[in-house]
């Protein structure tokens, strides 16, 4: 079966004259319609949409902005069906329908033919983190020879238990290949990652140095870790995808270890009887039980070699500079009144955030930490930065289950006074709570946190759960309206 790679987690599967597109971002960047901090697909691509074949269908695995992109859908003929899983948020479906498409909700385990391939969707594995729990993983097979194993797209989540069960009982063929996401986003010295810990001694002493064997750890996690989840992938070939985007660190360029071809080449040298392929945008692959081979290039999309080289050179220069990238602001405020309005909008949501904390693993950790250390009942602080007013600090009081104003201290002293905390510009946090930014737009770049527990119990992980589409579609999905408005005005 043929597979064309579109970049990041985007694919063109089956007959390339009328392919099925999966999670296709068809513009160079996403988020440009509503934020000053858009995200560029990496490696960069040359895209000739006038030469793109009319697809047989478009499959969207979930509603996160690096998979679901309304301006890309706007480039596609309205007669093309859009396929989503049963957990896709209604607001996201209605936005697609507002563009004039017909949306097919495909039930988990249900198989349907589109073009030359069979598509079957499966839910994320049971232990997947909440913010990725709506993912539909995709199994693609050749419609003319469905008993030959196809390609399983293990997108952004743990492998589906239902998929494993069907393969083990023999109702589905064992996959010939599995596409795994390298979303490691290993940040170099001087760069603060989304879930990094501001209090980490490693961060303080080495400005963000990561583990000495980071590249090997990525390969261990995405290949050996996938096989450890289930035996059904033993003997399957591997496609390393994902991680194909640039966060808005202009100084840094791409994340280290995000060149999937290089990672795959190293993995192939260490593997036997299994192909490991890291495709680049535009590659056409032939995938089957016998292996993975590059057979050509797409006629309408390919890697922008000049910009690819420029971005890698930018990263090399940054790594040699010793530079540190500070917390930045996304939403600039022009007056003290705007900052007062931002603070009021934040205060309206504090009761919700307090409940979310109390019902989360973070809340249990706060209780345990306070009890063990016999500390004050205010172990977490939200430090809001402002340009036209003094900064504001709000501490979470476990006794009252509420955020209360406290004395604002310099950041260094705040880190010492509170074992858990978030620091963010008030204008940016208010924009997330209003729905004009998504939580994914600000973390790392415009929001830092610190904590005394594990990464997935951190304050930012809590915000992923509490403010992402899975829990708060009422605010996080408002950006779809901004995208639709930009499309209607012809803005790209």
C-alpha positions in Angstrom: 0.0 0.0 0.0 1.2 3.5 -0.8 1.6 6.2 1.7 2.6 9.8 1.0 4.0 11.8 4.0 2.7 15.3 4.3 4.6 16.4 7.4 4.2 16.1 11.2 1.3 13.6 11.5 -0.2 14.2 8.0 -0.6 11.3 5.5 -1.9 10.7 2.0 -2.8 7.0 1.9 -3.8 4.7 -0.9 -4.0 5.6 -4.6 -2.2 8.9 -4.9 -4.5 9.9 -7.7 -7.4 10.0 -5.3 -5.9 9.5 -1.8 -7.4 9.6 1.7 -5.8 12.5 3.6 -5.3 12.0 7.3 -4.6 15.0 9.7 -3.4 17.1 6.8 -2.1 20.6 7.5 -2.0 22.1 4.0 -0.5 25.5 4.9 2.9 26.3 6.1 1.7 27.3 9.6 -1.3 26.9 11.8 -2.8 29.3 14.4 -2.1 32.3 12.3 -5.7 33.3 12.1 -6.0 34.1 15.8 -2.6 34.3 17.5 0.6 36.3 17.1 2.4 33.1 17.9 1.6 30.7 15.1 3.3 27.3 14.7 5.2 26.3 11.6 5.3 22.7 10.3 8.8 21.2 10.3 10.6 20.2 8.1 9.2 23.2 6.0 7.4 22.4 2.9 6.7 23.6 -0.6 3.0 23.1 -1.3 1.3 23.5 -4.7 -2.4 23.2 -3.9 -3.4 23.7 -7.5 -1.7 20.3 -8.2 -3.2 18.5 -5.2 -5.5 15.6 -6.3 -9.0 15.6 -5.1 -9.0 13.3 -2.1 -11.5 10.4 -1.6 -11.9 11.5 2.0 -10.2 13.4 4.8 -9.8 11.8 8.2 -9.3 13.9 11.3 -8.1 12.0 14.3 -8.9 14.7 16.9 -9.4 18.4 17.4 -6.0 19.5 18.5 -4.7 22.3 16.2 -1.8 20.3 14.8 -4.3 17.8 13.4 -7.5 19.8 12.9 -7.1 22.9 10.8 -10.1 24.6 9.2 -8.0 26.8 6.8 -6.6 23.6 5.4 -10.0 22.0 5.0 -11.0 25.2 3.2 -8.7 24.3 0.3 -10.5 21.0 -0.3 -13.5 20.3 -2.6 -16.7 20.4 -0.6 -17.9 17.1 -2.0 -15.1 15.3 -0.2 -16.4 13.6 3.0 -14.8 14.5 6.3 -14.4 11.5 8.6 -14.2 11.8 12.4 -14.5 9.5 15.3 -17.4 9.3 17.8 -15.6 11.4 20.4 -14.9 14.4 18.2 -16.3 17.5 19.9 -19.6 18.7 18.5 -18.3 22.3 18.2 -15.4 21.0 16.0 -17.8 19.1 13.8 -20.2 22.1 13.4 -17.3 24.3 12.3 -16.4 21.8 9.6 -20.0 21.7 8.5 -20.1 25.5 8.5 -17.5 25.3 5.6 -20.0 23.2 3.6 -18.7 19.7 4.2 -20.6 16.5 5.1 -19.1 14.9 8.2 -19.1 11.2 8.6 -18.9 10.0 12.2 -17.4 6.6 12.1 -18.0 4.4 15.1 -15.0 2.7 16.8 -14.3 -0.6 15.3 -16.5 0.1 12.2 -14.8 -0.3 8.8 -15.7 1.8 5.8 -14.1 2.1 2.4 -12.9 5.4 1.0 -11.2 5.3 -2.4 -8.7 2.5 -2.5 -8.4 1.9 1.3 -10.4 0.7 4.3 -10.5 2.9 7.3 -11.2 1.7 10.8 -11.0 3.9 13.9 -10.2 2.9 17.4 -10.2 4.8 20.8 -7.1 5.7 22.6 -5.6 3.3 25.1 -7.3 3.3 28.5 -4.3 4.9 30.3 -3.9 7.8 27.9 -3.7 11.2 29.5 -7.0 13.1 29.6 -6.0 15.8 27.2 -5.4 13.2 24.5 -8.2 10.9 25.4 -10.5 11.9 22.5 -8.0 10.7 19.9 -9.2 8.3 17.2 -6.4 6.1 16.1 -6.6 5.0 12.5 -6.0 1.6 10.9 -5.6 1.8 7.1 -5.7 -1.3 4.9 -5.7 -1.9 1.1 -9.4 -2.4 0.1 -8.4 -4.9 -2.6 -6.4 -7.1 -0.2 -7.7 -6.4 3.3 -6.2 -9.6 4.8 -2.7 -8.2 4.3 -1.8 -6.1 7.3 -2.1 -2.4 6.9 -0.7 0.7 8.6 -1.7 1.5 12.2 -1.4 5.2 13.1 -0.7 5.3 16.8 -1.5 9.0 17.0 -0.7 11.0 20.1 -2.0 8.3 22.5 -1.4 4.9 24.0 -2.3 2.0 21.7 -5.9 1.1 21.6 -6.9 -1.8 23.8 -9.8 -2.6 21.4 -7.4 -2.7 18.4 -5.1 -5.1 20.2 -8.0 -7.3 21.2 -9.3 -7.6 17.6 -5.8 -8.5 16.3 -5.3 -11.0 19.0 -8.6 -12.7 18.4 -7.9 -12.8 14.6 -10.7 -10.5 13.4 -8.2 -8.0 12.1 -4.8 -8.8 10.5 -1.6 -7.9 12.3 -0.4 -4.5 11.0 2.5 -4.5 8.6 3.6 -1.2 10.0 2.9 1.2 12.8 3.3 5.0 12.7 4.5 6.4 16.0 4.7 10.0 17.1 8.1 11.5 18.2 6.6 14.3 20.2 9.5 14.4 22.6 10.2 18.1 22.0 13.6 17.9 23.7 14.5 21.5 24.4 18.2 22.5 24.4 20.0 24.5 27.1 18.5 27.9 27.5 14.9 26.9 26.5 12.0 26.2 28.9 9.8 23.4 27.7 6.0 23.1 28.2 6.2 20.7 31.2 9.6 21.7 32.5 10.1 22.5 36.2 11.3 26.0 37.1 12.5 24.8 40.4 14.5 21.9 38.9 18.2 22.0 40.0 19.0 20.8 36.5 17.2 23.8 35.0 18.8 26.2 37.5 22.4 25.0 37.1 22.4 24.1 33.4 19.8 26.4 31.9 17.7 23.5 30.6 20.2 20.8 29.9 18.5 17.5 29.3 19.5 13.9 29.8 22.8 12.9 28.3 21.3 10.2 26.2 18.1 12.0 25.1 18.2 10.7 21.5 18.5 7.2 22.7 15.7 7.7 25.2 13.5 9.0 22.4 14.1 5.9 20.3 13.6 3.7 23.4 10.3 5.4 24.1 8.7 5.5 20.7 9.9 2.1 19.3 10.7 -0.3 22.2 8.0 1.4 24.3 5.4 0.9 21.6 6.3 -2.8 21.4 6.2 -3.1 25.2 2.5 -1.9 25.1 1.5 -4.9 23.0 3.0 -7.9 21.3 0.8 -7.3 18.1 3.5 -4.9 16.8 6.4 -7.5 17.1 7.6 -7.9 13.6 5.8 -4.8 12.3 7.8 -2.1 10.6 8.0 1.5 12.0 7.3 4.9 10.7 8.6 7.7 12.9 6.5 10.8 12.5 5.1 13.6 14.7 7.0 16.3 16.5 7.0 18.2 13.2 6.5 21.7 14.3 8.4 24.8 15.5 7.2 26.5 18.6 7.6 30.2 18.6 11.2 30.3 19.7 12.6 32.4 16.9 16.1 32.2 18.3 16.2 28.4 18.6 14.7 27.0 15.4 13.7 23.4 15.5 13.8 21.1 18.5 16.8 18.8 18.7 16.1 15.2 17.7 13.2 16.3 15.5 14.7 15.1 12.2 12.8 11.9 12.0 14.8 10.6 9.1 18.1 10.7 11.1 16.5 9.1 14.1 15.1 6.3 11.9 18.4 5.8 10.2 20.1 5.2 13.5 17.3 2.9 14.7 17.6 0.9 11.5 21.2 0.3 12.1 20.4 -1.1 15.5 17.4 -3.2 14.3 17.2 -6.6 12.7 14.4 -7.8 10.3 12.4 -4.7 10.9 12.5 -1.5 8.8 12.4 1.9 10.6 11.6 4.8 8.4 11.5 8.5 9.1 9.9 10.0 6.1 10.4 13.6 5.0 7.5 15.7 3.5 6.8 14.6 0.0 8.1 11.1 0.3 6.0 8.3 -1.2 6.4 5.0 0.6 5.4 1.5 -0.3 4.5 -0.2 2.9 3.8 -3.9 3.3 4.8 -7.0 5.4 8.0 -7.2 3.5 9.1 -3.8 4.5 9.1 0.0 3.8 10.7 1.5 0.7 10.7 5.0 -0.8 9.3 4.8 -4.3 8.9 8.4 -5.3 7.8 11.9 -4.5 4.5 13.6 -4.4 3.9 16.0 -7.3 2.2 18.7 -5.2 4.1 18.7 -1.8 7.8 18.4 -0.9 10.4 19.5 1.5 11.6 23.1 1.2 15.4 22.3 1.3 16.6 25.9 1.5 14.5 26.8 4.5 15.2 23.3 6.1 18.9 24.1 6.0 18.4 27.6 7.3 16.4 26.4 10.3 18.9 23.8 11.2 21.7 26.4 10.9 19.7 28.6 13.2 19.5 25.8 15.8 23.2 25.1 15.6 24.0 28.8 16.1 21.7 29.0 19.1 23.3 25.9 20.7 26.7 27.5 20.4 25.5 30.9 21.7 24.8 30.0 25.3 21.7 32.2 25.0 18.7 31.9 27.3 15.2 32.5 26.0 13.0 34.4 28.6 9.3 34.0 29.2 7.6 36.0 26.5 4.2 37.7 26.2 1.7 36.9 23.4 -1.1 39.4 24.0 0.4 42.9 24.4 -1.7 45.3 26.5 -1.9 49.0 25.6 -3.2 50.3 28.9 -3.7 49.7 32.6 -7.5 49.4 31.9 -6.9 46.4 29.6 -4.9 44.8 32.4 -7.6 45.5 34.9 -10.1 43.8 32.5 -7.8 40.8 32.1 -7.6 40.4 35.9 -11.3 40.6 36.2 -11.8 37.9 33.5 -9.3 35.7 35.4 -11.1 36.2 38.7 -14.3 35.0 37.1 -12.8 31.6 36.4 -10.9 31.1 39.7 -13.7 29.1 41.3 -13.7 26.7 38.4 -9.9 26.3 38.5 -10.1 25.7 42.3 -12.6 22.8 41.8 -10.4 21.4 39.0 -7.4 21.4 41.3 -9.3 19.7 44.2 -10.6 17.0 41.9 -7.2 16.3 40.3 -4.0 14.3 41.1 -2.4 17.7 41.7 -4.9 18.5 44.4 -4.1 15.2 46.2 -0.3 16.0 45.9 -0.9 19.5 47.4 -2.7 17.9 50.4 0.0 15.3 50.8 2.8 17.9 50.6 1.1 20.2 53.1 0.4 17.4 55.5 3.9 15.9 55.3 5.7 19.2 55.7 3.2 20.6 58.2 3.2 23.7 56.0 0.8 26.6 55.4 -2.4 25.5 53.6 -1.4 27.6 50.6 1.1 25.5 48.7 0.4 26.8 45.1 0.6 30.3 43.7 -0.6 31.9 40.4 1.8 34.8 39.7 0.3 37.2 37.1 2.7 39.5 35.3 1.5 43.0 34.2 3.2 45.9 32.3 1.0 48.8 33.4 0.2 47.7 36.9 2.0 45.9 39.7 2.1 42.1 39.3 -0.5 40.1 41.2 -0.2 36.8 43.1 -3.1 34.5 44.0 -2.5 31.6 46.3 -4.6 28.5 46.4 -5.9 28.0 49.9 -6.7 24.3 50.6 -8.8 25.1 53.6 -11.1 27.3 51.7 -10.8 25.6 48.3 -10.3 29.0 46.7 -7.6 31.4 45.3 -6.9 34.3 47.6 -4.8 37.4 47.0 -1.4 37.3 48.7 1.7 39.6 48.7 3.4 39.5 45.4 7.1 38.6 45.7 9.9 38.6 43.2 10.0 35.4 41.2 13.1 34.0 43.0 11.4 34.5 46.4 8.1 33.1 45.1 9.9 29.9 44.1 11.2 29.6 47.6 7.9 30.4 49.3 5.7 28.0 47.3 6.4 24.5 46.3 4.0 24.7 43.4 3.2 27.6 41.1 2.5 29.1 37.7 3.9 32.4 36.3 2.2 33.9 33.2 1.3 37.3 31.8 -2.2 38.2 32.9 -3.2 39.2 29.4 -2.2 35.8 28.0 -4.0 33.8 30.7 -7.1 35.9 30.4 -7.0 35.3 26.6 -7.1 31.5 27.3 -10.0 31.9 29.6 -11.9 34.1 27.1 -11.2 31.6 24.3 -9.1 33.9 22.1 -6.1 31.7 22.7 -5.9 28.0 23.5 -3.9 26.6 26.5 -1.5 24.9 24.0 -0.6 28.4 22.6 0.9 29.7 25.8 2.6 26.8 27.6 6.4 26.9 27.6 6.6 30.1 25.6 4.4 32.3 27.7 3.8 30.2 30.8 6.2 28.5 33.2 5.5 26.4 36.2 7.2 24.7 39.1 6.2 21.7 41.2 7.4 19.0 43.6 5.8 16.0 42.0 6.0 14.2 38.7 5.5 15.8 35.3 1.9 14.6 34.7 0.8 16.0 38.0 2.3 19.4 37.3 0.2 22.6 37.3 0.5 22.9 33.5 -0.7 19.3 33.1 -3.6 20.3 35.3 -4.4 23.2 32.9 -4.2 20.9 29.9 -6.9 18.8 31.5 -9.0 21.7 32.9 -8.8 24.2 30.0 -8.4 22.0 26.9 -11.1 21.0 24.5 -12.0 17.8 26.4 -13.2 19.7 29.5 -13.9 23.3 28.3 -15.0 23.3 24.7 -17.1 26.3 25.6 -13.9 28.4 25.7 -11.2 26.5 23.9 -13.3 26.0 20.8 -14.0 29.7 20.3 -10.9 29.9 18.1 -12.8 27.9 15.5 -15.0 30.9 15.1 -11.9 33.1 14.7 -10.7 30.7 12.0 -14.0 30.7 10.2 -14.1 34.4 10.3 -10.6 34.7 8.8 -11.6 32.2 6.1 -14.7 34.2 5.2 -12.5 37.4 4.9 -10.0 35.5 2.7 -7.2 35.9 5.3 -4.3 33.4 5.1 
